[in-house]
């Protein structure tokens, strides 16, 4: 290798030794820095490793190629190919093996001198050494030598014919007769033995790749190509071979040797070396001239099926072991993805490990896994303080659980949807109750045929109170007391509607909060019930509720103290009661108890202590405002509260905004904060104005939720959602995209059946047999030609119908909107888009449970495998 770049050879039987081949041979041992094996003068290879020079051999000048003997004994035997074509056996270090001493210095000489380009030991019969030489018109270019012929008296007939050169009779170490001669009048640039058979040799000849079979040397398998250099076999895939020409690498499959199965991207500079990684399947490293990077091609996922004409894809990346130009590299035979690199200029060596790409996989069910090398890691989360981890708190997990409970689908008792969501989120509870009250009011208006008010209710309380007119002010006594109160209350039809949407009052013109109070008592919300009673000027009822709450199971005995304080109420502004309540009310922990005393001690018309208590539910604050704020104060407060709700994305604000553009803005803030596209989709579909559903943001939430259901394999749930959506938003219902048409007339079979004239005509002429309730249309209703036959049962295809239009009397009105299924899925038309064969869906599914190929004779189509989701099972299957 004089005058050329150096090369590296790892020892096949010592994982810590390698040879650098240049003008001389240098044997190195690699070890940890600072260890006993690493001497003081060791060369640093990396932060952790260093190399120690063990031996140097300068006895073989004009080296062109080197090959290390593959067996353990003799352990350090090297074959060196020289510029004159001779192959010399040499060694590094002392060897006490007698056989090794006899082989040292042995030469194998061709008839005509020319350069030896490549050497390859047979991995099975290690006495065979193949040498590839330059072209000579009267000689062969591939010579296979048997290094043990002289030392085996009982060798084969071919080995006995080996004659020694007469010019070196004293030593008897010159062999001139090879065991096999191949490739006459040609040149051999690269060689490798095929591991699947010790008699097969792959050679890169002058203009072709040739496979020689030593059992019949007169014949060879070859393919014409320019990619003849550096042939190397993938150690993990014996039928895959790589070779190169200038800057292009070709990957071959020996089972389909007509052309390369893959051609890698051409490099701007000529290649000098390609090598498969011995520890990693499908990883090929390439090096170009005057380069400091090594390019890696990962063919781990590369499919190479026979007969597939499409070029497979690969994953390509580059690594830079050092800053200097690289002369050569060699993979470590056993360490994972490890290589030693030698520089082209000064023999500087680098120990380098190629780190694997980390493939991250995050499933739609929040499982996180990643692969690195041969290891697969799974992320296991530790549970939190309450036994609930981050995964359980994640909105995706919550949406998945809610989807399984059919959250959002209850269109009658709309408020129950918050229970399907778990019932522990006050914002969702407020949202679904608001939508329920809106729906309830809309149904009442439909009965009264007042359509204008039907649209008004979905515009939100903020817009309802703006349209308020005819507001009356009245003053009334405290209920149960003859004392006159000077607290003014305001009343109008729009304010009553607002109170109804807040849930304070039921149907009817009268303001009666007693049903609402009883429901609060039933839920154990004693403080809230007492506050609502007080706001309705019924102080005796409030005291009664507090006493009841104190005596209830798990009740708060302090409520008796609060009731006692309420009973001493006086409207004298300078009284000690007012002074003490004003100063001590803020020490109360419950916000409703706090606002009760804020209301009793506030000045007329200024109720900031109640209106701006953020811990009080928005519905209660809005209802309070509708009762005690005048027409000038009320819109300003509603506007301010709406802006606050929109900014933080509080779903309780839907009560104010309604399902309008402001409602979409509020919902956008909520989705940005929580990611809950599920609630956003169902909520916006409940609105009556079509403009809201057409908003691009709403469409985005709906499509994202549909994609989520598909990702979770909740295909039935997604279909139910689409049906639910089409009922609430008819414009979203897609037009028919696929229909079964007749092969003869081209008409849709289902359409022809439904549109068929039926007066005075029976179904017998259309090929229908049997009773009308269990009939089967086996021919086209348009042209009366028979439908195709099922490939399995060989019966004509047809749809079993129940009460198909046309079977009844001529005067009967047919209900086409009924939800009765016309056919079970097992009887649907099913066919393969590739081979066009098919039959009943039930028969086809049953067939492919046990078979892979099409049921039609002589058809080899693997129909079910063509569909990537064909073998998936829905997660929500019933």
PEURJO-V242409 format. One line per field, one symbol per residue. phi: phi as a letter, one per 30 degrees, with the letter a starting at -180 (. if undefined). burial: I if it has 24 or more other C-alpha atoms within 12 Angstrom, else O. A space follows every 50 residues. Layout:
# PEURJO-V242409
phi=???
burial=???
This chain:
# PEURJO-V242409
phi=.dicddbbbdddbbdcbacccbdbcbcbccaddidddcddddcdcadcbb ccdcabbcdbdhdcabbcedcdbddbcbccccdcjdcccbbcidbcdddd ddddidcccddbdadccabadddccddcbcbccddbdcbcccccccdcdd cbdcddddddddccdddbdddicccccddbbbidhbcccabaddddadcc bcbcddbacbcccddbddcbcbbdaddccidbcddcbeccbcbbbhcbcc cccddbddaddabdedddcddcabadddcbdicccbbcdhbcbcccbccd cddbddjdddddcbccabbbdadddcdabadddbddhcbcccddcbidcb cbcddddcccbcddcidcbbcbiccbcbdccdddddicdddddddddddd ddddcidjcdcccedddddddjiccdddddddddddddddddddddddhc dddddddddjdeddddddbidccbbbdddibcddccddbcbadddddddd ddidbcdjddcbcdeddddddddicddddddddddcicdddddddddddd dddhdcdddddddddddcdbcddcddeddddddcdddddddddddddddd cdddibcddcdcddddedddddddddcbcddddddddddddddddddcid dddeeddicbdddddddddddddcidddddddddddddddddddeedddd ddddddddddddicdddddddddeddddbeddddddcbbdcddccidddd ddddcddbdibcdddcicbjdddbdbdcbdddciddddcddccicddacd bchdejddddddccddcdcdddadddcddbaddccicaldeddddddddc bcceddeiccdcedddcdcdcdcedcdd
burial=IOOOIIIIIIIIOIOIIIIIIIIIIIIIIIIOOOOOOIOOOIIIIIOOII IIIIOOIOOIIIIIIIIIIIOOIIIIIIIIIIIIIIIIIIIIIOOOOOOI OIIIIIIIIIOOIIIIIIIIIIIOIIIIIIIIIIIIOOOIIIIIIIIIII OOOOOOOOIOOIIIOOOOOOOIIIIIIIIIIIIIOIIIIIIIIIIOOIII IIIIIIOIIIIIIIOOOOOOOIIOIIIIIIIIIIIOIIIIIIIIIIIIII IIIIOOIOIIIIIIIOOOOOIIIIIIIIIIIIIIIIIIIOIIIIIIIIII OOOIOOOOOOOOOIOOOOIIIIOOIIIIIIIIIOOIIIIIIIIIOOIIII IIIIOOOOOOOOOOIIOOOOOOOOOOOOOOOOOOOOOOOOIOOOIIIIII IIIIOIIIIIIOOIIIIIIIIOOOOOIIIIIIIIIIIIIIIIOOOOOOOO OOIIIIIIIIIIIIIIIIOOIOOOOOOIOOOOOOOOIIIIIIIIIIIIII IIIIIIIOOOIOIIOIIIOIIOOIIIIIIIIIIIIIIIIIIIIIIIIIII OOOOOOOOIIOIIOIIIOIIIOOOOOIIOOIIOOIOOOOIIIIIIIIIII IIOOIOIOIIIIIOOIIIIIIIIIIIIIIIIOOIIOIIIOIIIIIIOOII IIIIIIIIIIIIIIIIIIIIIOOOIIIIIIIIIIIIIIIOOIIIIOIIIO IIIIIIOIIIIIIIIOIIOOIIOIIOOIIOOOOOOOOOOIIIOOOOOIII OIIOOIOIOOOOIOOIIIOOOOOOIIIIIIIIIIIIIIOIIIOOOIIIII IIIIIIIOOOOOOOOOOOOOOIIOOOIIIIIIOOOOIIIIIOIIIOIOOO OOOIIIOOOOOOIIOOOOOOOOOOOIOO
